[in-house]
Amino acid sequence: MPMSLNVDDIKLEYHPSSGITPEVHAFNDFKRCPPTSSAPPHKRPWAPFKSRLEFEIAELALENHKDIRERWEAVSHRTTGFTHDVISLYYRDLWEWAADLLRDPRLFPHMVFDAQRFSKFDGKTFVRFIDEPFTAETFWNVQSQLPPGGKPLAFVLYADKTRLSSFGTARGYPVVARLANLPANIRNGQGVGSGYVVGWLPIVKEDRDQAGKPSWVNFKNAVWHESFSKILSSLALKSHTGQWFDCPDNVPRWFFPIILILSADYEEQCIMSLIRGIKCLWPCPVCLVPHNELLNTLKCYPPRTATQSQEVVKAARAEATAEEKEEKLKEYGLRDIMNAFAAMMHTDVHDALSWDRLHFNGGLYRDHLWAELQKIVVGLGRAKVAQMDKNYEAFPRWRNLKHLAHVMSISFADGSVYEDISKMVVYAAHAILTEDDSPLGYLLLRCIRHFLEVDAYAALEVHTTETISAGRHAVQAFSTYLQQYIEKSADESDKNWNFPKLHMSVHIFDNIEAKGATRNYNTKPNERMHGSLKDSYLLRTNFRDVAPQILHINHWQVVAESIRRHISDLDEYESGGSEDSGDLEDLGDVDDLVSPDANAPHVRLGSRQAAQTFELIEDAHKEDAAFTNFRVKLNNFLTDFLQVIQLPLPGGKRVQFKASDKITECRFLKVNYESLVDWRLHTDYLRCSPKFFNAARFDCVFIQTEAKVIFGRLLFLFECIVGDITLSLALIHPFDAPTGVRLRKDKHLNIYRVRARPRAQAEFFSVRSIIRGALLVLDGSTDYLVVDTVDSDMFIRVKELHLAAGHPIRI
């Protein structure tokens, strides 16, 4: 008898070599990991520190005092330490580092060793979705190449130079490793199981007499690859033969290490792949695009492969003269150096290199699109520059979105600042760069909107075949409009748009299909780790021979993290399993598709004020039309509402609050909602307060009505008691008035516009009707623009509203 299927059922297929049969799970029952170990923890996890207090003091200070230093040294064996090589290279044994993670009973249940394919039932068919590296194609293909029973142990490696202080010349060259068999919320989080510094590469001092010469550049690349070969040395042989390992579940597994992902910016990718960089004939480390075709992202070129590169180098070395060898190498833009990654079986360096979203924003947007827009706005005069700054300053507050001032004068900031600037730019600039006043600026703004569409699709945490197709289309649309802008601005600008960071967008969705969502290889979590290394340099070194000092502190921090986690385990065990039991705080959110607590309340009110009478509330808001006849309107609403939700009316009669009756105002609303992107529980923290950090803040929301989804602004949150029932309600100003014929500008910029009803038409809603928060920007006196760039769920929700309204999506 065929299985009965329901919409949203999850189908899980394992790689055939696993021997595990496919499974179908009801959505709400599906979990991606078994429960963690419940074995009794060590009774003195702080040892060899004399007490928990001594450990906590030592952890806080990381002191170099002799007694404390001896204790740190005594406990340092708990995790794999650094080896110092003769060429100023420091590195951890990568196999032993991975083994530390494999032995961890709290991490191990989250690890995935067999490639998986997930799909979700849409009512007609199962639609495949991709998120983690082990759900994508490369992991599956590698497992297909292994002997029966072999399991990929997949590494994510990052390397990049960084300045250790803003005022000196000292630099560091950390290498960071993560394990792709762990889910992203652990792997990219903080604490145990996240990123670890596993190497510190030597930096070749510049020689003015040699700088820029091909032989000198080759020498620096050779030093890099010789150093990296040392880092990979513990994995190289095992990648060919495999390595048996006794896992915590008492099952021996045959692991084959692979370098699945290399996370780096363009300059570092050139070193890793040993191509000659931006000026060579083929400047892409991933494909063979000619140097004069980087701008054309509508065309695909053959991929580079490690086998091909090795054959070219081999053929070049067979040439009779040095000049002929050099010409042969130039034909493919390669260097005559042995690539460190060639020692790794089942690893192709060109395939492992990945598109980086951080530098897409920090490079393409900051250095090119934003710079062009600034130039155009400045050309319109000082008044327009001031207006642009004011528009950014007037942007409503939103969690995790920087509130920026004087954006037109920002000349240097980190990538996250420019990412936030880009999220707001269309809504800040649309009234300045109009089609009539600035045709070129308007075209650039349309181009930037398409850039944001590409970035939004690239940022999705979960991808389906539909989103990947839409993302590819967005890349083509962006390229088309950029070409138009370049042609129309040619007479006014000599800017060269033919550069690799623009071309790399061609590879975004190939990477997603091969290695999962872009957060798996974004350099952002790796560059975030530079902060602690810089702190160690500034606060805990003598500024001489700093690498061993910094890495010593780093190792102590890793050990302290491990001890702290074990102390938390002991606290939890001794508490007898409190309500927070199993809440993996150190590991980030649990990696289930649905909420870890499916019964968690959808909404929760907070910041309660003293109860007030209706008379006092109406008097306090007597100048506000939304509060006219507040009590009478509430009586009418509740009478109808209680009947709709099938609750008895008090005494069987209409609700009749008196002026002396009291209700409790609340100024905070926590909304849990299921994301349309990854189907996990996410949370908005909303304010409805006349004074929040000395300013009024009344957030906007999505509201589910009987007919459709609308927007509105919170005006008053409160709790009232009807009979023996406490109801949580909101007075909301609805933004669902007709907007008339859609503006040409809104079509061109994919803007979703809403219009406020007269304020006197404010309505009561149950807070359970609120879907999630929304960010809206005022445009005129009654119109608002919905900002769909703040997060991926907002982007998809607004896309659905466009489709429901019959708006053609212009990408």
C-alpha positions in Angstrom: 0.0 0.0 0.0 1.5 3.4 -1.0 2.6 5.7 1.8 0.2 8.6 2.6 1.9 11.9 2.2 1.2 15.3 3.7 2.3 18.7 2.5 5.7 19.7 4.0 6.7 16.1 4.7 10.5 15.7 4.6 12.2 13.0 2.6 15.8 12.0 3.5 17.9 10.0 1.1 21.3 8.7 2.2 24.3 8.0 0.0 23.9 4.4 -1.3 27.2 3.3 0.3 25.7 4.1 3.7 23.3 1.2 3.4 20.6 3.3 5.1 17.2 3.2 3.5 15.3 6.5 2.6 13.1 8.0 5.2 10.0 10.2 5.1 9.1 12.3 8.2 6.2 14.5 9.2 7.6 18.1 9.2 6.9 18.7 12.9 8.5 15.4 13.9 11.7 15.9 11.9 15.0 16.3 13.7 18.5 16.2 12.2 20.3 14.9 15.3 19.9 12.4 18.1 19.9 13.5 21.7 23.3 14.3 23.2 25.1 12.1 25.7 23.7 11.9 29.2 26.8 10.3 30.8 27.8 11.7 34.2 30.3 14.5 33.8 33.7 14.8 35.5 33.3 15.9 39.1 36.2 18.4 39.0 36.4 19.6 35.4 38.5 22.6 36.4 41.5 20.4 37.5 44.4 21.0 37.7 43.2 24.4 39.0 42.7 24.0 42.7 39.1 25.2 42.6 36.4 26.5 40.2 37.1 30.0 41.5 40.8 29.8 40.7 40.0 28.6 37.2 37.5 31.5 36.7 40.0 34.0 37.8 42.7 32.5 35.6 40.2 32.4 32.7 39.4 36.1 33.2 42.9 37.3 33.3 44.8 34.6 31.4 47.7 35.7 33.6 51.4 34.8 32.9 52.1 34.6 36.7 54.3 31.6 37.2 51.9 29.5 39.3 48.9 30.2 37.0 51.1 29.6 33.9 52.1 26.2 35.2 48.5 25.3 35.6 47.6 26.4 32.1 50.6 24.4 30.8 49.5 21.3 32.8 46.0 21.5 31.2 47.1 22.4 27.7 47.2 18.7 26.6 43.4 18.6 26.6 43.4 20.0 23.0 46.0 19.6 20.2 48.6 22.3 20.5 50.9 24.1 18.0 54.1 22.8 16.4 56.8 25.3 15.5 58.6 24.7 12.2 62.0 26.0 11.2 60.5 28.4 8.6 58.6 30.5 11.2 55.6 28.4 10.7 53.3 27.4 13.5 50.6 24.8 13.0 48.4 22.3 14.8 48.2 18.7 13.6 45.0 18.8 11.6 44.2 15.1 12.1 44.6 15.3 15.9 42.6 18.5 15.9 39.7 16.8 14.1 40.1 13.8 16.3 39.6 16.1 19.4 36.2 17.1 17.9 35.3 13.5 17.0 35.9 12.4 20.5 33.7 15.1 22.0 30.5 13.4 23.2 28.5 16.6 23.0 29.6 17.4 19.4 29.7 13.9 17.9 25.8 13.4 17.7 25.6 16.5 15.5 28.2 15.2 13.0 27.1 13.8 9.6 29.4 11.4 7.8 27.1 10.2 4.9 26.0 12.5 2.1 22.3 13.3 2.3 19.7 14.6 -0.1 16.7 16.3 1.4 13.4 17.2 -0.2 10.1 18.7 0.9 6.7 17.6 -0.3 4.7 20.5 -1.9 1.5 18.5 -2.4 2.5 17.2 -5.8 6.1 16.2 -5.7 9.2 16.3 -3.5 11.2 19.4 -4.1 14.9 19.1 -3.2 16.6 21.6 -0.9 20.2 22.2 0.0 21.7 23.9 3.0 24.7 22.1 4.6 27.8 20.9 2.7 26.8 17.3 3.2 23.4 17.9 1.5 25.1 19.2 -1.7 26.7 17.6 -4.7 30.5 17.6 -4.0 30.2 15.7 -0.7 27.9 13.1 -2.4 30.4 12.8 -5.4 33.4 12.4 -3.1 31.7 9.6 -1.1 30.9 7.9 -4.5 34.7 7.8 -5.2 35.6 6.2 -1.9 35.9 2.5 -1.2 32.8 0.9 0.2 32.3 2.0 3.8 34.6 5.1 3.4 33.3 8.3 5.0 34.4 11.9 4.0 35.9 13.9 6.8 35.5 17.3 5.2 37.6 20.3 6.2 36.9 24.0 5.6 40.1 26.1 5.6 40.6 29.8 5.6 43.8 31.9 5.4 44.4 35.6 5.1 46.9 38.2 6.3 45.7 40.8 8.9 47.1 43.9 10.5 47.5 43.3 14.2 47.0 46.9 15.2 45.7 50.1 13.5 48.8 52.1 14.3 51.7 49.7 13.7 53.1 47.6 10.9 52.9 44.2 12.6 50.9 41.6 10.7 49.7 38.1 11.3 48.8 35.3 8.9 46.3 33.0 10.6 44.9 29.8 9.1 41.5 28.8 10.5 39.9 25.3 10.2 36.3 24.2 10.6 34.7 20.7 10.1 32.1 20.6 7.4 30.6 17.4 9.0 29.1 19.7 11.7 26.0 21.9 11.0 26.5 25.5 10.2 25.1 26.9 13.5 27.8 25.0 15.4 30.6 25.3 12.8 30.1 29.1 12.3 29.2 29.8 15.8 31.4 30.5 18.8 32.8 28.0 21.3 33.5 24.3 21.0 33.1 23.0 17.5 33.5 26.3 15.7 36.5 27.8 14.0 40.0 27.1 15.4 43.3 28.8 14.5 45.3 25.8 13.2 48.2 27.6 11.6 50.2 30.9 11.4 52.0 31.3 8.1 55.3 33.1 7.6 55.1 36.5 5.9 58.0 37.1 3.6 59.5 40.5 4.2 59.4 42.8 1.1 62.7 43.5 -0.6 62.5 46.8 -2.5 65.1 45.7 -5.0 63.1 42.5 -5.8 59.5 43.8 -5.3 57.3 43.1 -8.4 59.7 40.8 -10.1 58.2 37.5 -11.3 61.0 35.5 -9.5 60.2 37.3 -6.2 56.5 36.8 -6.5 57.1 33.1 -7.3 59.4 32.8 -4.3 56.7 34.2 -2.0 54.1 31.8 -3.4 56.5 28.9 -3.0 57.0 29.8 0.7 53.2 29.8 1.1 52.7 26.4 -0.5 55.7 24.8 1.3 54.3 26.1 4.6 50.8 24.9 3.8 52.2 21.5 2.9 53.3 21.2 6.5 49.9 22.1 7.7 48.3 19.4 5.5 51.0 16.8 6.2 49.0 14.9 8.7 46.1 14.5 6.3 47.8 13.9 3.0 48.5 10.1 3.3 45.2 9.5 5.1 43.4 11.1 2.2 44.7 8.2 0.0 44.4 5.3 2.4 41.8 6.5 4.9 42.1 6.2 8.6 40.1 4.0 11.0 38.8 5.8 14.0 36.8 4.5 17.1 33.9 6.9 17.5 32.1 7.7 20.8 29.2 5.6 19.7 31.5 2.6 19.7 31.4 2.3 15.9 34.7 2.3 14.1 34.6 4.4 10.9 37.0 4.7 8.0 37.6 8.4 7.4 39.1 10.0 4.3 40.1 13.6 4.9 39.3 16.0 2.1 39.6 19.8 1.7 36.0 20.5 0.7 36.0 24.3 1.0 38.6 27.0 0.8 37.3 30.3 2.2 39.3 33.3 1.1 39.2 36.6 -0.7 40.3 36.9 -4.4 43.9 37.8 -3.6 44.3 34.7 -1.4 42.5 32.5 -3.9 45.1 33.4 -6.5 47.8 32.2 -4.1 46.0 29.0 -3.2 45.4 28.1 -6.9 48.8 29.5 -8.1 47.3 31.6 -10.8 49.1 34.9 -11.7 46.4 37.2 -10.5 44.4 40.1 -11.9 46.7 40.9 -14.8 47.1 37.5 -16.3 45.4 36.1 -19.4 43.0 34.0 -17.3 42.5 35.8 -14.0 39.8 33.6 -12.5 41.0 30.9 -10.1 37.9 28.8 -10.8 37.3 29.0 -14.6 39.1 29.9 -17.8 37.5 33.3 -18.5 39.7 35.6 -20.7 41.0 38.7 -18.9 39.0 41.0 -21.2 35.7 39.1 -20.6 35.4 39.5 -16.8 32.5 42.0 -17.2 30.4 39.6 -19.2 28.7 37.5 -16.6 26.1 36.3 -19.1 28.6 33.7 -20.5 30.0 30.7 -18.8 33.6 29.4 -19.5 35.2 26.0 -18.9 36.2 25.3 -15.3 39.8 24.9 -14.2 40.7 21.6 -12.8 43.6 20.6 -10.6 44.5 17.8 -13.1 44.6 20.2 -15.9 46.8 22.7 -14.0 49.2 20.0 -13.0 49.5 18.8 -16.6 50.2 22.3 -17.8 53.0 22.8 -15.2 54.4 19.3 -16.1 54.4 20.2 -19.8 56.0 23.6 -19.2 58.8 22.0 -17.2 59.5 19.8 -20.2 60.2 22.8 -22.5 63.7 23.2 -23.7 64.3 26.8 -22.4 63.2 28.9 -19.5 61.6 31.4 -21.9 59.5 28.6 -23.5 58.5 27.3 -20.1 57.4 30.8 -19.1 55.3 31.3 -22.2 53.6 27.9 -21.7 52.7 28.8 -18.1 51.5 32.3 -19.2 49.0 30.7 -21.6 47.1 29.4 -18.6 48.1 32.1 -16.1 49.9 29.5 -13.8 53.1 29.5 -11.8 55.9 26.9 -11.8 55.3 25.8 -8.2 54.0 22.5 -6.7 50.6 23.2 -5.3 50.2 22.1 -1.6 46.7 20.8 -2.2 47.9 18.3 -4.9 48.9 16.0 -2.1 45.3 15.6 -1.0 43.3 12.9 -2.7 39.7 13.7 -3.6 40.5 17.4 -3.4 40.5 19.8 -6.3 41.8 23.3 -5.3 39.9 25.1 -8.0 36.6 23.3 -7.0 37.3 24.0 -3.3 37.7 27.7 -3.9 34.4 29.5 -3.1 32.5 32.7 -3.8 32.7 35.0 -0.8 29.7 37.1 0.1 31.6 39.4 2.5 33.9 40.7 -0.2 31.0 40.8 -2.7 29.5 43.5 -0.5 32.8 44.9 0.7 34.4 44.9 -2.7 32.0 45.2 -5.5 29.4 47.2 -3.6 31.7 49.4 -1.5 34.5 50.1 -4.0 32.4 50.4 -7.2 28.6 50.7 -6.9 28.5 52.8 -3.8 31.5 54.9 -4.9 29.7 55.6 -8.2 26.5 56.5 -6.4 28.3 58.8 -4.0 29.9 60.6 -7.0 26.6 61.1 -8.7 24.9 62.4 -5.6 27.7 64.8 -4.9 27.4 66.0 -8.5 23.8 67.0 -7.8 24.9 69.5 -5.1 25.3 69.9 -1.4 21.6 69.9 -0.7 21.2 66.4 -2.2 24.1 65.2 -0.2 22.6 66.5 3.0 19.2 65.0 2.0 20.9 61.6 1.5 22.4 61.8 5.0 19.1 62.8 6.5 17.3 59.9 4.8 19.7 57.4 6.4 19.5 59.1 9.8 15.6 59.0 9.6 15.6 55.2 8.9 13.6 53.4 11.6 15.6 51.4 14.1 15.8 47.7 13.5 17.6 44.9 15.3 21.0 44.0 13.7 20.8 46.9 11.4 23.2 49.7 12.1 21.7 53.2 12.4 24.0 55.2 10.3 24.8 59.0 10.1 26.8 61.0 7.6 27.0 58.0 5.2 28.0 60.3 2.3 31.3 61.1 4.1 32.1 57.5 5.1 35.4 56.6 3.4 36.5 53.6 5.4 34.6 51.0 7.3 34.4 47.2 7.6 32.4 45.1 5.3 29.4 44.8 7.7 28.9 48.6 7.6 28.7 48.7 3.8 26.4 45.7 3.9 24.0 47.7 6.0 24.4 50.8 3.8 23.5 48.6 0.8 20.3 47.3 2.6 19.0 50.9 2.9 20.3 52.6 -0.2 17.3 52.1 -2.5 14.9 53.5 0.1 17.2 56.4 1.0 18.1 57.4 -2.6 14.9 56.8 -4.6 13.6 60.3 -4.1 17.0 61.9 -4.9 18.1 59.9 -8.0 14.9 60.3 -10.0 14.5 59.4 -13.6 13.9 63.1 -14.5 16.5 64.8 -12.4 19.3 62.2 -12.7 18.7 59.6 -15.5 22.2 58.1 -15.0 21.8 58.0 -11.2 18.4 56.4 -11.6 19.9 53.7 -13.9 22.6 53.1 -11.4 20.0 52.8 -8.6 18.1 50.2 -10.7 21.4 48.4 -11.2 22.1 48.4 -7.4 18.6 47.0 -6.8 19.4 44.1 -9.0 22.7 43.7 -7.1 20.7 43.5 -3.9 18.4 40.8 -5.5 21.5 38.8 -6.3 22.8 39.3 -2.7 19.5 38.4 -1.2 19.2 35.1 -3.1 22.9 34.3 -2.4 22.3 34.9 1.4 19.4 32.3 1.7 20.2 29.8 4.3 18.3 27.0 2.4 18.0 26.7 -1.3 15.6 24.9 -3.5 15.8 24.3 -7.3 13.4 27.3 -7.6 15.5 29.8 -5.6 18.7 28.7 -7.4 17.0 29.3 -10.8 15.7 32.7 -9.6 19.2 33.5 -8.3 20.8 32.7 -11.6 18.2 34.9 -13.3 19.0 37.7 -10.9 22.7 37.5 -11.8 21.8 37.9 -15.5 19.6 40.8 -14.8 22.3 42.6 -12.8 24.8 42.0 -15.5 22.4 43.4 -18.2 21.6 46.6 -16.2 25.3 47.1 -15.3 26.2 46.8 -19.0 23.6 49.5 -19.8 25.0 51.8 -17.0 28.6 51.3 -18.3 27.6 52.2 -21.8 25.6 55.3 -20.8 28.3 56.5 -18.3 31.2 56.0 -20.8 31.3 59.7 -21.7 31.4 60.8 -18.1 33.6 58.2 -16.6 36.8 56.2 -17.5 36.1 53.6 -14.8 37.2 50.1 -15.7 34.5 47.6 -14.7 36.5 44.6 -16.0 37.6 43.1 -12.7 37.5 39.6 -11.0 35.1 40.3 -8.1 32.4 41.2 -10.6 33.0 38.1 -12.6 33.0 35.8 -9.5 29.2 36.3 -9.3 28.9 33.8 -12.2 30.0 31.1 -9.8 27.6 31.8 -6.9 24.9 29.3 -7.7 27.3 26.7 -9.0 29.0 26.9 -5.6 25.6 26.5 -3.8 24.7 23.4 -5.7 28.2 22.0 -5.0 28.8 23.0 -1.4 25.6 24.3 0.0 24.5 27.7 1.2 27.0 30.6 1.0 27.3 30.8 4.8 29.3 27.6 4.6 32.2 29.5 2.9 31.6 33.1 3.8 34.9 34.6 5.2 32.9 36.7 7.7 33.0 34.3 10.7 36.7 33.7 10.0 37.6 37.4 9.8 35.6 37.9 13.0 38.3 35.7 14.7 40.9 38.3 13.9 39.6 40.4 16.8 40.8 38.1 19.6 44.2 37.7 17.9 44.5 41.5 17.7 43.5 41.8 21.4 46.1 39.2 22.4 48.8 41.2 20.4 47.9 44.5 22.0 47.3 43.3 25.6 49.4 40.2 26.1 52.6 40.4 24.0 55.8 42.4 24.3 55.5 43.3 20.6 58.6 41.2 19.7 58.4 37.8 18.1 54.6 37.9 18.6 53.4 34.8 16.9 54.3 32.3 19.6 52.9 34.6 22.3 49.6 35.1 20.5 49.3 31.4 19.7 50.1 30.5 23.3 47.2 32.7 24.5 45.0 31.3 21.8 45.7 27.7 22.9 44.9 28.6 26.5 41.6 30.2 25.4 40.7 27.0 23.5 41.5 24.9 26.6 39.5 27.3 28.8 36.6 27.0 26.5 36.7 23.3 26.9 36.9 23.5 30.7 34.0 26.0 30.8 31.8 23.7 28.7 32.5 20.8 31.0 31.7 23.0 34.0 28.4 23.9 32.4 27.7 20.2 31.9 28.4 19.5 35.6 26.1 22.4 36.6 23.3 21.0 34.4 23.8 17.5 35.6 23.7 18.5 39.3 20.6 20.6 38.8 18.8 17.4 37.9 18.0 18.5 34.3 16.3 21.9 34.6 14.0 23.4 32.0 17.1 24.5 30.1 18.4 21.0 30.0 19.8 20.1 26.7 19.8 23.6 25.5 23.2 23.5 23.8 24.0 27.1 24.5 27.7 26.6 23.7 26.8 24.9 20.4 24.4 27.5 19.1 20.8 26.7 18.1 20.0 23.1 17.7 20.0 21.9 14.1 16.4 20.9 13.7 14.2 22.2 10.9 11.4 23.0 13.4 11.6 24.8 16.7 13.4 23.0 19.5 10.2 23.7 21.5 7.3 23.2 19.2 5.0 24.5 21.9 6.8 27.7 22.4 4.3 30.6 22.5 4.0 32.5 19.2 3.9 35.8 20.9 4.9 37.1 24.4 4.3 40.5 25.9 6.7 42.3 28.2 7.7 45.6 29.8 4.4 45.8 31.6 3.4 49.1 33.1 1.2 49.8 36.1 -2.5 49.0 35.4 -4.5 52.0 34.3 -8.2 52.8 34.0 -9.8 53.4 30.6 -10.5 56.9 31.7 -6.8 57.7 32.3 -5.7 56.1 29.1 -8.3 58.0 27.0 -7.3 61.2 28.7 -3.6 60.6 28.1 -4.2 60.1 24.4 -7.0 62.6 23.9 -5.1 64.4 21.1 -4.6 61.1 19.2 -7.5 60.2 16.8 -6.6 56.5 17.1 -7.8 56.5 20.7 -11.1 58.2 20.2 -13.8 56.0 21.8 -11.1 53.6 22.8 -13.2 51.8 25.4 -16.4 51.6 23.3 -14.5 50.2 20.3 -12.8 47.7 22.5 -16.1 46.5 23.9 -17.5 46.0 20.3 -14.3 44.2 19.2 -14.2 41.8 22.2 -17.9 41.0 21.8 -17.4 39.9 18.2 -13.9 38.4 18.9 -15.0 36.1 21.7 -17.8 34.7 19.6 -15.4 34.1 16.7 -13.0 32.1 18.8 -15.9 30.4 20.5 -15.4 31.6 24.0 -18.4 32.5 26.2 -19.4 36.1 26.7 -19.3 37.2 30.3 -22.7 36.5 31.8 -23.9 35.7 28.2 -24.0 39.5 27.5 -22.0 41.9 25.4 -18.6 43.0 26.8 -19.2 46.3 28.7 -16.0 47.7 30.3 -16.5 50.7 32.5 -14.4 53.8 32.6 -13.1 52.8 36.0 -12.0 49.3 34.8 -8.3 48.7 34.3 -6.0 47.2 31.7 -2.2 46.7 31.6 -0.1 48.4 29.0 2.9 46.5 27.6 5.7 48.1 25.7 7.5 45.0 24.4 6.5 42.2 22.1 8.5 39.0 21.3 7.2 37.3 18.2 8.4 33.8 17.3 7.7 32.9 13.6 8.7 30.1 11.3 11.0 31.4 8.6 9.9 30.8 5.0 13.5 30.2 4.1 14.8 27.6 6.5 11.6 26.7 8.3 13.2 27.2 11.7 11.9 29.3 14.5 13.1 32.9 14.4 12.3 35.7 16.7 11.6 39.4 16.4 11.8 41.8 19.4 9.4 44.6 18.8 8.8 47.9 20.7 5.6 49.9 21.3 6.9 52.6 23.5 6.6 56.4 23.8 10.1 56.4 25.3 12.6 53.8 24.3 16.1 55.1 24.8 14.8 58.6 25.0 12.9 58.3 21.7 9.4 57.1 20.7 9.4 53.7 19.0 6.4 52.1 17.5 7.4 49.2 15.3 5.5 47.8 12.3 4.2 44.3 11.8 2.8 41.8 9.3 -0.8 41.0 10.3 -2.8 38.0 9.2 -6.4 39.0 8.6 -9.3 36.8 7.4 -8.8 38.0 3.9 -5.1 38.6 3.4 -1.8 39.7 5.0 -1.5 43.4 5.7 0.9 45.8 7.3 0.3 48.1 10.3 2.0 50.0 13.1 1.7 49.1 16.7 0.1 51.9 18.7 -0.8 50.3 22.0 -0.2 46.8 23.4 -2.1 45.7 26.4 -3.6 42.9 28.5 -7.2 42.9 29.7 -9.3 40.4 31.7 -12.7 39.4 30.4 -14.4 37.1 32.9 -11.7 34.7 33.9 -9.7 35.0 30.6 -6.7 37.3 30.1 -6.4 38.5 26.5 -3.3 40.0 24.8 -4.4 42.6 22.4 -2.9 45.4 20.2 -4.3 48.6 18.8 -2.8 48.9 15.3 -2.8 51.5 12.6 -3.5 49.5 9.4 -1.6 50.2 6.3 -4.0 48.6 3.8 -5.6 51.6 2.0 -5.6 51.4 -1.8 -2.4 52.7 -3.4 -3.9 53.3 -6.8 -1.9 52.7 -10.0 1.5 51.3 -9.4 4.2 53.9 -9.9 6.8 53.4 -12.6 9.6 53.9 -10.1 8.1 51.1 -7.9 8.1 48.8 -10.8 11.7 49.6 -11.8 13.0 49.3 -8.2 10.8 46.3 -7.1 9.4 48.5 -4.3 6.3 47.2 -2.4 4.3 50.3 -1.4 1.5 50.4 1.2 -0.7 53.3 2.3 -2.0 54.1 5.8 -5.7 54.5 6.5 -6.7 57.6 8.4 -5.4 57.2 11.9 -8.9 57.3 13.3 -9.5 54.0 11.7 -7.0 52.2 14.0 -8.3 48.7 14.9 -7.9 46.1 17.6 -6.2 42.8 16.9 -5.3 39.8 18.9 -1.5 39.8 19.1 -1.7 36.2 17.8 -2.7 37.8 14.4 0.8 39.3 14.2 3.0 37.2 11.9 6.3 38.9 12.5 7.9 42.4 12.6 8.3 44.6 9.5 10.6 47.5 8.6 8.7 50.3 6.8 10.0 53.6 5.6 7.8 56.7 5.2 7.5 58.1 1.7 5.4 61.2 1.7 2.6 61.7 4.3 0.7 58.4 4.2 2.7 56.0 2.0 5.3 53.5 3.3 7.9 51.4 1.5 8.4 47.9 2.8 12.2 47.2 3.3 12.7 43.7 2.0 16.5 43.6 2.4 16.8 43.3 6.2 16.8 39.5 6.2 16.1 36.6 3.9 12.7 35.8 5.4 11.5 39.3 4.7 12.8 39.1 1.2 10.8 36.0 0.4 7.6 37.2 2.2 7.6 40.5 0.2 8.3 38.5 -3.0 5.1 36.5 -2.3 3.1 39.7 -1.7 4.3 41.1 -5.0 3.1 37.9 -6.7 -0.3 38.0 -4.8 -0.7 41.6 -5.9 0.0 40.7 -9.6 3.2 42.8 -9.7 5.7 41.6 -12.3 9.0 40.8 -10.6 11.5 42.7 -12.7 14.7 40.7 -12.5 
